[in-house]
Amino acid sequence: MTARRTLVLGGTRSGKSAHAEGLVPADAPVDYLATARVDPADADWSARIATHVARRPGHWRTVEVPLAGDLPDHLRAAAPDGPPILVDDLATWLTGALDDVRWEGPVPEARQDLVSAVAACRARLVLVSAEVGLGVVPSSGAGRRFRDELGLLNAAVAEHCDRVLLLVAGIPLALR
């Protein structure tokens, strides 16, 4: 049985995105929702995005959803008979939401909007997110806030997923 909603968690370079891509059909239409905000001045970030783009089948439809409200809107609009949706990733979505409030204001409303959109999404859904709560405590306030906010987001999204995986060293571990 194919899971209706799957959350794939993992650390940096754990293989979470590639694993998530393998959960949707490579030979059929897929809506790939890219949450990253492109920064032409950041060559490393551009190279990371290019790696993801190069790995995707050409017939998948990429939809850029860099603004906090774009992703929930797209998820709510998905048709139950439409293509599966792959969201990569929630950590970059959260970074954008925090950027929107200059890392000072609250983000619970944006988080709740996304969580309710995940719960309401009628299409098959695979979500990718970073797991940052297993490492050292960040030394900066912004780092601790990001870690805490992402932990809250991941936990809330996981409540609405029938399958949750954690990638460690490229190996998927089923949590649910």
N, C-alpha and C positions, 0 to 999 in steps of 0.2 A: 504494500500500500504506500502510495506517495503522500508525504506529509503536506498538509495544506499550507502551513506556515512553519518555516525553519529559520532558526537563528544560528549563525555560524560565528563563533567567537574565537579569538586567538591573539597572540602577541605579534609584535612586529616581525615580519618575514617568516611567520609560522606556516604560511600556505593557505590561510583562511580564504582569500579571494579566489584562488585557483580551485580550491575544494568546492566552494559555493558554485562556481561556474560549472563544475562537473555534476552538480545536482539538478541542473536544468538541461533540456535537450539541446545538444549542439547543432542538430540538423533541423530544428524547427524555430519559428519566431520566438524571440524573447525580448521583453522590454528591460533594458539595462539602465537603471536610474543611477547616474553618476552625481554624487553629492559634493565633490571637491570644487573649490573655487580656484580657478586658474590664476596664477600669478606669473606673468611672463618674465619677471625679474628673478624668479627663483628657478634656476636651472635644474637643481636636484628634484624639486617637486614636479617640474615639467617632464623630467625623465621618468619618474615613477608613474605619472599618468600615462605617458606614451607606452610603457611596458604593459599596462592594463589594457589599453586600446589595442595594441598589437596582438594580444592573446585572444581577444574576442572574435567569434565568427563574424564575417562581414555582413551577414543577413540579420544579425541582431540589431534591434533599433536602440540606439543610445539616446537617452533623454537627459539633458543636464538639468539638475534640480539644485542649484547652489544656494538659493534663498530658503530660509527656514520654513516658510509656508508652502514652497513649491512641492516638496516631497509629500506632505500630508494630502494636499490637493490631488496629486496624481494617484495616490493610493486609494482615495475615496472614489475617484472616477473610474477605476478599473472595473472592467466587465467580468462576470464570472466565467464567461466562455472565451475571454481574451487570452493573450499569451501570458505565460508565467512572467513574473516580475522579479528581477534580481536587483537589490539595493546595495551599492557598494560606496561608502559605508556609513554607518551611524556615527562613528567617531568624528569623521570630517564634517558631517551634518552638524553635530554638536559644536564643533569648533566654529563653524559659521554662525550658529545661533549665539554663541558667546561673543564672537566678534561684533555681532549686531548690537549688543548691549555694552560694548567696550569692556567686556569682562568684569563689569561692575554690577549691572542690573540682574534681576531675577530671570531665570529661564524655565521655571516650572510650567508656565502656560504653553510655551513652545513644546516642551517635553510632553505634556498631556495631550496637546493637539496631535503630535506624531503618534503617541501610543493609541489614542482613540482611532486614528486613521488605520493603523496596523490592525486593530481589532475589527474594523469595519471593512477592510479590504476583501473583495470577493474573488479576486484572482489568486492563483497559486503564488506564494510569496517566499522568497529566500532573501534573508537580510544578513549582511556582514557587519561585524562590529569588533573593535579592539577590546581586549581584556587587559586592563592596565592595573587592576587591583591586586595583582600577585607579586608585584615588585617592591622596590624600595619606596619609602614615603618621599614624594617630591620635595625638594628644598624650597621651592617658591610657592607663594600663595596661589598664583595662577595654576601651577601644576597640580597642587592639591585640590583646587576647585574643579579642574578638568577631570581628575581621577574620580572625585566624589560624584560629580554630575553624570559622568559616563556610567559609573556603577549603578546609579539610580535609574538611568535610562535603560541600560541592559536588563536590569531586573524587571522593570515594568514591561518591556517588550517581551521578555521571556515568558511572562504570565500568559501571553496570548499566542504563544507558539506551541504546537504539538510536538515539535522536535527541536532540541537545542544541542549543538555540538561544540566542543572545545578542541581547537587544533593546538597540539603541543609537538614541536619538532616535526611538523608535517604529518602527524598522526592524529586522525580524528577520534575523539573520545565522546561517546554518547552520554550526555547528561540527562536527557529526556528523550 
